[in-house]
Amino acid sequence: MITSPISNRIGAVFLHVSNMQHAIQWYSELLGLPVQSASHEGTIYVLPMEGGLDLLIDSNMNDHKNNNNKTHFFFETKNLNESYKFIKNKGIEIVTEIEVHDDISFFTFRDPDGNVLMICEDKRKL
């Protein structure tokens, strides 16, 4: 076995945005979190996520034209249909409708910067 000083654990996920204040408000409202202060001179905002992995909103990226249609990560839910209604009622763009599989179901949507996000219901965890 190879020994490494690097932990086999993801510490955080970066999400690059073009408008920090708008992104803070949007994600805080989406996840039902209170709005806090950004760090690193207002360029990084930490959204603490359950399970220890934080979502870092980052306004340091200058080129936002290279967004693609691939999902960057997913949020978990215990009720996919309610989550879908919540996103739809907020007027957020749905990219793919609910897709149902044996163990998981999910749909994708866009944040204000065009990033494709997913909400996933893991039926094995219900």
C-alpha positions, 0 to 999 in steps of 0.5 A: 500500500502506498502511503500518502500525506493527502487525505482520501476525502474531499474537503469542499466543492468550488462553484464559480459564480459571476455575482457573489451577492446574488449567488449567496442569496440564491443558494441560501434561500434554496437550501434554507440557510441564513445569510452570513458574511463572505470571506477572503475579501468577499470572494469566497462564501462557505455554505456548510453542508450536512455530512462535512463537505462544504460548498464554496461559492467562488467569485474569483473565476473570470471566464464564465463562458465555458459553462457546460451542460454537465452536472457539477454535483447533486443535492440529496433529498428525501422527497424528489417530487416536493423538491421538484415542485419547490424548484419549479415554483421558484421559476428556476430553469429545469434542464432535465425532468425527473428520471426514475431508476431502481435505486435513485431518481433525479432531475437537473436545473440551472443556477443563475450562472448557468451551472447545471445542478442535480437533486437526487433521491437515493431510495436505498437511504429512505 
